[in-house]
Amino acid sequence: MEQRASVPRQPGLSDLLSHLVSEARYLVADFAELAVLDARRSAITLAWLLGSVLVASVLVATAWMGGVAALIVWAFAEGVSWQLAIALAALLNLAGAGAVVWWMRHLLEEMPFTALLRQLKGEDPPAPAKEKT
């Protein structure tokens, strides 16, 4: 018998389209896996950041309380009554709370997602506020 050298068949259009769809599916799967891994890493980083903020805020609060207690003891040593020293410490705390509330008020001037909602509604952005000079 005579052996013929087999000539490789040229891929047809259906083969090329099948290969294109297969590669596109793998590409989408790879991007989806990358997005999931990146989201997981971001979530873990966010958890560490929130935990660190919590620890730092507890340390700042205890330092504040220690400072207020030191001021009370110092005021009492200077001859101020305990009642007045504690009242002054309470007023100091209220003043600090008022400063934080004043700062928070400026954070709420523009609600979240206003720019996105304006864009979706097709509204023009507001005119920039003029600075006081």
Chimera marker file (.cmm) of the C-alpha trace (Angstrom):
<marker_set name="trace">
<marker id="1" x="0.000" y="0.000" z="0.000" r="1" g="1" b="0" radius="0.5"/>
<marker id="2" x="0.997" y="3.390" z="-0.745" r="1" g="1" b="0" radius="0.5"/>
<marker id="3" x="1.236" y="5.825" z="2.105" r="1" g="1" b="0" radius="0.5"/>
<marker id="4" x="0.104" y="9.292" z="1.454" r="1" g="1" b="0" radius="0.5"/>
<marker id="5" x="1.409" y="12.231" z="3.339" r="1" g="1" b="0" radius="0.5"/>
<marker id="6" x="-1.574" y="13.747" z="5.072" r="1" g="1" b="0" radius="0.5"/>
<marker id="7" x="-1.983" y="17.381" z="4.282" r="1" g="1" b="0" radius="0.5"/>
<marker id="8" x="-3.260" y="19.398" z="7.244" r="1" g="1" b="0" radius="0.5"/>
<marker id="9" x="-6.731" y="20.694" z="6.644" r="1" g="1" b="0" radius="0.5"/>
<marker id="10" x="-7.126" y="24.465" z="6.615" r="1" g="1" b="0" radius="0.5"/>
<marker id="11" x="-9.448" y="25.663" z="9.372" r="1" g="1" b="0" radius="0.5"/>
<marker id="12" x="-12.823" y="26.806" z="8.151" r="1" g="1" b="0" radius="0.5"/>
<marker id="13" x="-14.852" y="29.805" z="9.202" r="1" g="1" b="0" radius="0.5"/>
<marker id="14" x="-16.797" y="27.807" z="11.766" r="1" g="1" b="0" radius="0.5"/>
<marker id="15" x="-13.549" y="26.577" z="13.333" r="1" g="1" b="0" radius="0.5"/>
<marker id="16" x="-12.213" y="30.128" z="13.545" r="1" g="1" b="0" radius="0.5"/>
<marker id="17" x="-15.445" y="31.456" z="15.056" r="1" g="1" b="0" radius="0.5"/>
<marker id="18" x="-15.528" y="28.608" z="17.556" r="1" g="1" b="0" radius="0.5"/>
<marker id="19" x="-11.948" y="29.349" z="18.561" r="1" g="1" b="0" radius="0.5"/>
<marker id="20" x="-12.722" y="33.092" z="18.834" r="1" g="1" b="0" radius="0.5"/>
<marker id="21" x="-15.729" y="32.457" z="21.089" r="1" g="1" b="0" radius="0.5"/>
<marker id="22" x="-13.712" y="30.061" z="23.236" r="1" g="1" b="0" radius="0.5"/>
<marker id="23" x="-10.863" y="32.538" z="23.665" r="1" g="1" b="0" radius="0.5"/>
<marker id="24" x="-13.294" y="35.372" z="24.437" r="1" g="1" b="0" radius="0.5"/>
<marker id="25" x="-14.934" y="33.212" z="27.113" r="1" g="1" b="0" radius="0.5"/>
<marker id="26" x="-11.546" y="32.485" z="28.689" r="1" g="1" b="0" radius="0.5"/>
<marker id="27" x="-10.652" y="36.172" z="28.572" r="1" g="1" b="0" radius="0.5"/>
<marker id="28" x="-13.896" y="37.160" z="30.315" r="1" g="1" b="0" radius="0.5"/>
<marker id="29" x="-13.366" y="34.416" z="32.908" r="1" g="1" b="0" radius="0.5"/>
<marker id="30" x="-9.839" y="35.669" z="33.593" r="1" g="1" b="0" radius="0.5"/>
<marker id="31" x="-11.033" y="39.254" z="34.011" r="1" g="1" b="0" radius="0.5"/>
<marker id="32" x="-13.849" y="38.114" z="36.313" r="1" g="1" b="0" radius="0.5"/>
<marker id="33" x="-11.383" y="36.149" z="38.443" r="1" g="1" b="0" radius="0.5"/>
<marker id="34" x="-9.088" y="39.180" z="38.608" r="1" g="1" b="0" radius="0.5"/>
<marker id="35" x="-12.010" y="41.384" z="39.670" r="1" g="1" b="0" radius="0.5"/>
<marker id="36" x="-13.042" y="38.922" z="42.397" r="1" g="1" b="0" radius="0.5"/>
<marker id="37" x="-9.496" y="38.624" z="43.730" r="1" g="1" b="0" radius="0.5"/>
<marker id="38" x="-9.045" y="42.393" z="43.690" r="1" g="1" b="0" radius="0.5"/>
<marker id="39" x="-12.380" y="42.903" z="45.485" r="1" g="1" b="0" radius="0.5"/>
<marker id="40" x="-11.409" y="40.302" z="48.101" r="1" g="1" b="0" radius="0.5"/>
<marker id="41" x="-8.046" y="42.003" z="48.678" r="1" g="1" b="0" radius="0.5"/>
<marker id="42" x="-9.756" y="45.390" z="48.919" r="1" g="1" b="0" radius="0.5"/>
<marker id="43" x="-12.273" y="44.063" z="51.445" r="1" g="1" b="0" radius="0.5"/>
<marker id="44" x="-9.497" y="42.625" z="53.612" r="1" g="1" b="0" radius="0.5"/>
<marker id="45" x="-7.584" y="45.912" z="53.424" r="1" g="1" b="0" radius="0.5"/>
<marker id="46" x="-10.738" y="47.822" z="54.367" r="1" g="1" b="0" radius="0.5"/>
<marker id="47" x="-11.284" y="45.535" z="57.353" r="1" g="1" b="0" radius="0.5"/>
<marker id="48" x="-7.709" y="46.124" z="58.540" r="1" g="1" b="0" radius="0.5"/>
<marker id="49" x="-8.131" y="49.875" z="58.091" r="1" g="1" b="0" radius="0.5"/>
<marker id="50" x="-11.397" y="49.938" z="60.035" r="1" g="1" b="0" radius="0.5"/>
<marker id="51" x="-9.865" y="47.856" z="62.806" r="1" g="1" b="0" radius="0.5"/>
<marker id="52" x="-6.868" y="50.177" z="62.958" r="1" g="1" b="0" radius="0.5"/>
<marker id="53" x="-9.136" y="53.228" z="63.101" r="1" g="1" b="0" radius="0.5"/>
<marker id="54" x="-11.064" y="51.625" z="65.945" r="1" g="1" b="0" radius="0.5"/>
<marker id="55" x="-7.895" y="50.933" z="67.933" r="1" g="1" b="0" radius="0.5"/>
<marker id="56" x="-6.571" y="54.437" z="67.258" r="1" g="1" b="0" radius="0.5"/>
<marker id="57" x="-9.861" y="56.034" z="68.305" r="1" g="1" b="0" radius="0.5"/>
<marker id="58" x="-9.884" y="54.076" z="71.568" r="1" g="1" b="0" radius="0.5"/>
<marker id="59" x="-6.315" y="55.195" z="72.254" r="1" g="1" b="0" radius="0.5"/>
<marker id="60" x="-7.174" y="58.826" z="71.473" r="1" g="1" b="0" radius="0.5"/>
<marker id="61" x="-10.262" y="58.646" z="73.703" r="1" g="1" b="0" radius="0.5"/>
<marker id="62" x="-8.276" y="57.252" z="76.614" r="1" g="1" b="0" radius="0.5"/>
<marker id="63" x="-5.589" y="59.902" z="76.106" r="1" g="1" b="0" radius="0.5"/>
<marker id="64" x="-8.288" y="62.599" z="76.098" r="1" g="1" b="0" radius="0.5"/>
<marker id="65" x="-9.811" y="61.201" z="79.295" r="1" g="1" b="0" radius="0.5"/>
<marker id="66" x="-6.376" y="61.060" z="80.917" r="1" g="1" b="0" radius="0.5"/>
<marker id="67" x="-5.734" y="64.678" z="79.934" r="1" g="1" b="0" radius="0.5"/>
<marker id="68" x="-9.093" y="65.813" z="81.306" r="1" g="1" b="0" radius="0.5"/>
<marker id="69" x="-8.462" y="63.876" z="84.525" r="1" g="1" b="0" radius="0.5"/>
<marker id="70" x="-5.023" y="65.521" z="84.821" r="1" g="1" b="0" radius="0.5"/>
<marker id="71" x="-6.632" y="68.942" z="84.362" r="1" g="1" b="0" radius="0.5"/>
<marker id="72" x="-9.189" y="68.149" z="87.075" r="1" g="1" b="0" radius="0.5"/>
<marker id="73" x="-6.452" y="67.048" z="89.486" r="1" g="1" b="0" radius="0.5"/>
<marker id="74" x="-4.361" y="70.137" z="88.628" r="1" g="1" b="0" radius="0.5"/>
<marker id="75" x="-7.355" y="72.448" z="89.144" r="1" g="1" b="0" radius="0.5"/>
<marker id="76" x="-8.110" y="70.799" z="92.492" r="1" g="1" b="0" radius="0.5"/>
<marker id="77" x="-4.465" y="71.213" z="93.539" r="1" g="1" b="0" radius="0.5"/>
<marker id="78" x="-4.748" y="74.921" z="92.712" r="1" g="1" b="0" radius="0.5"/>
<marker id="79" x="-7.610" y="75.255" z="95.163" r="1" g="1" b="0" radius="0.5"/>
<marker id="80" x="-10.626" y="74.849" z="92.852" r="1" g="1" b="0" radius="0.5"/>
<marker id="81" x="-13.415" y="72.704" z="94.308" r="1" g="1" b="0" radius="0.5"/>
<marker id="82" x="-13.982" y="69.229" z="92.878" r="1" g="1" b="0" radius="0.5"/>
<marker id="83" x="-17.417" y="70.229" z="91.643" r="1" g="1" b="0" radius="0.5"/>
<marker id="84" x="-16.109" y="73.221" z="89.714" r="1" g="1" b="0" radius="0.5"/>
<marker id="85" x="-13.143" y="71.259" z="88.306" r="1" g="1" b="0" radius="0.5"/>
<marker id="86" x="-15.451" y="68.499" z="87.027" r="1" g="1" b="0" radius="0.5"/>
<marker id="87" x="-17.882" y="71.091" z="85.638" r="1" g="1" b="0" radius="0.5"/>
<marker id="88" x="-15.022" y="72.760" z="83.768" r="1" g="1" b="0" radius="0.5"/>
<marker id="89" x="-13.981" y="69.379" z="82.358" r="1" g="1" b="0" radius="0.5"/>
<marker id="90" x="-17.578" y="68.750" z="81.246" r="1" g="1" b="0" radius="0.5"/>
<marker id="91" x="-17.655" y="72.160" z="79.542" r="1" g="1" b="0" radius="0.5"/>
<marker id="92" x="-14.373" y="71.339" z="77.805" r="1" g="1" b="0" radius="0.5"/>
<marker id="93" x="-15.892" y="68.088" z="76.525" r="1" g="1" b="0" radius="0.5"/>
<marker id="94" x="-19.018" y="69.907" z="75.327" r="1" g="1" b="0" radius="0.5"/>
<marker id="95" x="-16.877" y="72.459" z="73.496" r="1" g="1" b="0" radius="0.5"/>
<marker id="96" x="-14.975" y="69.619" z="71.791" r="1" g="1" b="0" radius="0.5"/>
<marker id="97" x="-18.244" y="67.921" z="70.832" r="1" g="1" b="0" radius="0.5"/>
<marker id="98" x="-19.548" y="71.220" z="69.430" r="1" g="1" b="0" radius="0.5"/>
<marker id="99" x="-16.415" y="71.597" z="67.307" r="1" g="1" b="0" radius="0.5"/>
<marker id="100" x="-16.866" y="68.075" z="65.908" r="1" g="1" b="0" radius="0.5"/>
<marker id="101" x="-20.562" y="68.733" z="65.136" r="1" g="1" b="0" radius="0.5"/>
<marker id="102" x="-19.608" y="71.993" z="63.367" r="1" g="1" b="0" radius="0.5"/>
<marker id="103" x="-17.074" y="70.069" z="61.282" r="1" g="1" b="0" radius="0.5"/>
<marker id="104" x="-19.617" y="67.322" z="60.496" r="1" g="1" b="0" radius="0.5"/>
<marker id="105" x="-22.137" y="69.907" z="59.312" r="1" g="1" b="0" radius="0.5"/>
<marker id="106" x="-19.764" y="70.890" z="56.522" r="1" g="1" b="0" radius="0.5"/>
<marker id="107" x="-19.467" y="67.258" z="55.455" r="1" g="1" b="0" radius="0.5"/>
<marker id="108" x="-23.220" y="67.044" z="54.853" r="1" g="1" b="0" radius="0.5"/>
<marker id="109" x="-23.538" y="70.110" z="52.629" r="1" g="1" b="0" radius="0.5"/>
<marker id="110" x="-23.656" y="67.885" z="49.571" r="1" g="1" b="0" radius="0.5"/>
<marker id="111" x="-25.295" y="64.509" z="49.905" r="1" g="1" b="0" radius="0.5"/>
<marker id="112" x="-23.601" y="61.411" z="48.473" r="1" g="1" b="0" radius="0.5"/>
<marker id="113" x="-24.130" y="60.571" z="44.785" r="1" g="1" b="0" radius="0.5"/>
<marker id="114" x="-25.484" y="64.055" z="43.925" r="1" g="1" b="0" radius="0.5"/>
<marker id="115" x="-23.196" y="64.328" z="40.923" r="1" g="1" b="0" radius="0.5"/>
<marker id="116" x="-24.264" y="60.885" z="39.698" r="1" g="1" b="0" radius="0.5"/>
<marker id="117" x="-27.958" y="61.692" z="40.141" r="1" g="1" b="0" radius="0.5"/>
<marker id="118" x="-27.507" y="65.015" z="38.340" r="1" g="1" b="0" radius="0.5"/>
<marker id="119" x="-25.792" y="63.216" z="35.473" r="1" g="1" b="0" radius="0.5"/>
<marker id="120" x="-28.525" y="60.580" z="35.224" r="1" g="1" b="0" radius="0.5"/>
<marker id="121" x="-31.237" y="63.258" z="35.228" r="1" g="1" b="0" radius="0.5"/>
<marker id="122" x="-29.376" y="65.291" z="32.633" r="1" g="1" b="0" radius="0.5"/>
<marker id="123" x="-29.117" y="68.371" z="34.833" r="1" g="1" b="0" radius="0.5"/>
<marker id="124" x="-26.329" y="70.922" z="34.588" r="1" g="1" b="0" radius="0.5"/>
<marker id="125" x="-23.824" y="71.046" z="37.445" r="1" g="1" b="0" radius="0.5"/>
<marker id="126" x="-24.358" y="73.861" z="39.927" r="1" g="1" b="0" radius="0.5"/>
<marker id="127" x="-22.390" y="77.060" z="39.493" r="1" g="1" b="0" radius="0.5"/>
<marker id="128" x="-19.192" y="77.106" z="41.600" r="1" g="1" b="0" radius="0.5"/>
<marker id="129" x="-19.509" y="78.974" z="44.877" r="1" g="1" b="0" radius="0.5"/>
<marker id="130" x="-17.706" y="82.286" z="44.996" r="1" g="1" b="0" radius="0.5"/>
<marker id="131" x="-14.960" y="82.434" z="47.562" r="1" g="1" b="0" radius="0.5"/>
<marker id="132" x="-15.065" y="85.155" z="50.174" r="1" g="1" b="0" radius="0.5"/>
<marker id="133" x="-12.088" y="87.467" z="49.921" r="1" g="1" b="0" radius="0.5"/>
<link id1="1" id2="2" r="1" g="1" b="0" radius="0.2"/>
<link id1="2" id2="3" r="1" g="1" b="0" radius="0.2"/>
<link id1="3" id2="4" r="1" g="1" b="0" radius="0.2"/>
<link id1="4" id2="5" r="1" g="1" b="0" radius="0.2"/>
<link id1="5" id2="6" r="1" g="1" b="0" radius="0.2"/>
<link id1="6" id2="7" r="1" g="1" b="0" radius="0.2"/>
<link id1="7" id2="8" r="1" g="1" b="0" radius="0.2"/>
<link id1="8" id2="9" r="1" g="1" b="0" radius="0.2"/>
<link id1="9" id2="10" r="1" g="1" b="0" radius="0.2"/>
<link id1="10" id2="11" r="1" g="1" b="0" radius="0.2"/>
<link id1="11" id2="12" r="1" g="1" b="0" radius="0.2"/>
<link id1="12" id2="13" r="1" g="1" b="0" radius="0.2"/>
<link id1="13" id2="14" r="1" g="1" b="0" radius="0.2"/>
<link id1="14" id2="15" r="1" g="1" b="0" radius="0.2"/>
<link id1="15" id2="16" r="1" g="1" b="0" radius="0.2"/>
<link id1="16" id2="17" r="1" g="1" b="0" radius="0.2"/>
<link id1="17" id2="18" r="1" g="1" b="0" radius="0.2"/>
<link id1="18" id2="19" r="1" g="1" b="0" radius="0.2"/>
<link id1="19" id2="20" r="1" g="1" b="0" radius="0.2"/>
<link id1="20" id2="21" r="1" g="1" b="0" radius="0.2"/>
<link id1="21" id2="22" r="1" g="1" b="0" radius="0.2"/>
<link id1="22" id2="23" r="1" g="1" b="0" radius="0.2"/>
<link id1="23" id2="24" r="1" g="1" b="0" radius="0.2"/>
<link id1="24" id2="25" r="1" g="1" b="0" radius="0.2"/>
<link id1="25" id2="26" r="1" g="1" b="0" radius="0.2"/>
<link id1="26" id2="27" r="1" g="1" b="0" radius="0.2"/>
<link id1="27" id2="28" r="1" g="1" b="0" radius="0.2"/>
<link id1="28" id2="29" r="1" g="1" b="0" radius="0.2"/>
<link id1="29" id2="30" r="1" g="1" b="0" radius="0.2"/>
<link id1="30" id2="31" r="1" g="1" b="0" radius="0.2"/>
<link id1="31" id2="32" r="1" g="1" b="0" radius="0.2"/>
<link id1="32" id2="33" r="1" g="1" b="0" radius="0.2"/>
<link id1="33" id2="34" r="1" g="1" b="0" radius="0.2"/>
<link id1="34" id2="35" r="1" g="1" b="0" radius="0.2"/>
<link id1="35" id2="36" r="1" g="1" b="0" radius="0.2"/>
<link id1="36" id2="37" r="1" g="1" b="0" radius="0.2"/>
<link id1="37" id2="38" r="1" g="1" b="0" radius="0.2"/>
<link id1="38" id2="39" r="1" g="1" b="0" radius="0.2"/>
<link id1="39" id2="40" r="1" g="1" b="0" radius="0.2"/>
<link id1="40" id2="41" r="1" g="1" b="0" radius="0.2"/>
<link id1="41" id2="42" r="1" g="1" b="0" radius="0.2"/>
<link id1="42" id2="43" r="1" g="1" b="0" radius="0.2"/>
<link id1="43" id2="44" r="1" g="1" b="0" radius="0.2"/>
<link id1="44" id2="45" r="1" g="1" b="0" radius="0.2"/>
<link id1="45" id2="46" r="1" g="1" b="0" radius="0.2"/>
<link id1="46" id2="47" r="1" g="1" b="0" radius="0.2"/>
<link id1="47" id2="48" r="1" g="1" b="0" radius="0.2"/>
<link id1="48" id2="49" r="1" g="1" b="0" radius="0.2"/>
<link id1="49" id2="50" r="1" g="1" b="0" radius="0.2"/>
<link id1="50" id2="51" r="1" g="1" b="0" radius="0.2"/>
<link id1="51" id2="52" r="1" g="1" b="0" radius="0.2"/>
<link id1="52" id2="53" r="1" g="1" b="0" radius="0.2"/>
<link id1="53" id2="54" r="1" g="1" b="0" radius="0.2"/>
<link id1="54" id2="55" r="1" g="1" b="0" radius="0.2"/>
<link id1="55" id2="56" r="1" g="1" b="0" radius="0.2"/>
<link id1="56" id2="57" r="1" g="1" b="0" radius="0.2"/>
<link id1="57" id2="58" r="1" g="1" b="0" radius="0.2"/>
<link id1="58" id2="59" r="1" g="1" b="0" radius="0.2"/>
<link id1="59" id2="60" r="1" g="1" b="0" radius="0.2"/>
<link id1="60" id2="61" r="1" g="1" b="0" radius="0.2"/>
<link id1="61" id2="62" r="1" g="1" b="0" radius="0.2"/>
<link id1="62" id2="63" r="1" g="1" b="0" radius="0.2"/>
<link id1="63" id2="64" r="1" g="1" b="0" radius="0.2"/>
<link id1="64" id2="65" r="1" g="1" b="0" radius="0.2"/>
<link id1="65" id2="66" r="1" g="1" b="0" radius="0.2"/>
<link id1="66" id2="67" r="1" g="1" b="0" radius="0.2"/>
<link id1="67" id2="68" r="1" g="1" b="0" radius="0.2"/>
<link id1="68" id2="69" r="1" g="1" b="0" radius="0.2"/>
<link id1="69" id2="70" r="1" g="1" b="0" radius="0.2"/>
<link id1="70" id2="71" r="1" g="1" b="0" radius="0.2"/>
<link id1="71" id2="72" r="1" g="1" b="0" radius="0.2"/>
<link id1="72" id2="73" r="1" g="1" b="0" radius="0.2"/>
<link id1="73" id2="74" r="1" g="1" b="0" radius="0.2"/>
<link id1="74" id2="75" r="1" g="1" b="0" radius="0.2"/>
<link id1="75" id2="76" r="1" g="1" b="0" radius="0.2"/>
<link id1="76" id2="77" r="1" g="1" b="0" radius="0.2"/>
<link id1="77" id2="78" r="1" g="1" b="0" radius="0.2"/>
<link id1="78" id2="79" r="1" g="1" b="0" radius="0.2"/>
<link id1="79" id2="80" r="1" g="1" b="0" radius="0.2"/>
<link id1="80" id2="81" r="1" g="1" b="0" radius="0.2"/>
<link id1="81" id2="82" r="1" g="1" b="0" radius="0.2"/>
<link id1="82" id2="83" r="1" g="1" b="0" radius="0.2"/>
<link id1="83" id2="84" r="1" g="1" b="0" radius="0.2"/>
<link id1="84" id2="85" r="1" g="1" b="0" radius="0.2"/>
<link id1="85" id2="86" r="1" g="1" b="0" radius="0.2"/>
<link id1="86" id2="87" r="1" g="1" b="0" radius="0.2"/>
<link id1="87" id2="88" r="1" g="1" b="0" radius="0.2"/>
<link id1="88" id2="89" r="1" g="1" b="0" radius="0.2"/>
<link id1="89" id2="90" r="1" g="1" b="0" radius="0.2"/>
<link id1="90" id2="91" r="1" g="1" b="0" radius="0.2"/>
<link id1="91" id2="92" r="1" g="1" b="0" radius="0.2"/>
<link id1="92" id2="93" r="1" g="1" b="0" radius="0.2"/>
<link id1="93" id2="94" r="1" g="1" b="0" radius="0.2"/>
<link id1="94" id2="95" r="1" g="1" b="0" radius="0.2"/>
<link id1="95" id2="96" r="1" g="1" b="0" radius="0.2"/>
<link id1="96" id2="97" r="1" g="1" b="0" radius="0.2"/>
<link id1="97" id2="98" r="1" g="1" b="0" radius="0.2"/>
<link id1="98" id2="99" r="1" g="1" b="0" radius="0.2"/>
<link id1="99" id2="100" r="1" g="1" b="0" radius="0.2"/>
<link id1="100" id2="101" r="1" g="1" b="0" radius="0.2"/>
<link id1="101" id2="102" r="1" g="1" b="0" radius="0.2"/>
<link id1="102" id2="103" r="1" g="1" b="0" radius="0.2"/>
<link id1="103" id2="104" r="1" g="1" b="0" radius="0.2"/>
<link id1="104" id2="105" r="1" g="1" b="0" radius="0.2"/>
<link id1="105" id2="106" r="1" g="1" b="0" radius="0.2"/>
<link id1="106" id2="107" r="1" g="1" b="0" radius="0.2"/>
<link id1="107" id2="108" r="1" g="1" b="0" radius="0.2"/>
<link id1="108" id2="109" r="1" g="1" b="0" radius="0.2"/>
<link id1="109" id2="110" r="1" g="1" b="0" radius="0.2"/>
<link id1="110" id2="111" r="1" g="1" b="0" radius="0.2"/>
<link id1="111" id2="112" r="1" g="1" b="0" radius="0.2"/>
<link id1="112" id2="113" r="1" g="1" b="0" radius="0.2"/>
<link id1="113" id2="114" r="1" g="1" b="0" radius="0.2"/>
<link id1="114" id2="115" r="1" g="1" b="0" radius="0.2"/>
<link id1="115" id2="116" r="1" g="1" b="0" radius="0.2"/>
<link id1="116" id2="117" r="1" g="1" b="0" radius="0.2"/>
<link id1="117" id2="118" r="1" g="1" b="0" radius="0.2"/>
<link id1="118" id2="119" r="1" g="1" b="0" radius="0.2"/>
<link id1="119" id2="120" r="1" g="1" b="0" radius="0.2"/>
<link id1="120" id2="121" r="1" g="1" b="0" radius="0.2"/>
<link id1="121" id2="122" r="1" g="1" b="0" radius="0.2"/>
<link id1="122" id2="123" r="1" g="1" b="0" radius="0.2"/>
<link id1="123" id2="124" r="1" g="1" b="0" radius="0.2"/>
<link id1="124" id2="125" r="1" g="1" b="0" radius="0.2"/>
<link id1="125" id2="126" r="1" g="1" b="0" radius="0.2"/>
<link id1="126" id2="127" r="1" g="1" b="0" radius="0.2"/>
<link id1="127" id2="128" r="1" g="1" b="0" radius="0.2"/>
<link id1="128" id2="129" r="1" g="1" b="0" radius="0.2"/>
<link id1="129" id2="130" r="1" g="1" b="0" radius="0.2"/>
<link id1="130" id2="131" r="1" g="1" b="0" radius="0.2"/>
<link id1="131" id2="132" r="1" g="1" b="0" radius="0.2"/>
<link id1="132" id2="133" r="1" g="1" b="0" radius="0.2"/>
</marker_set>
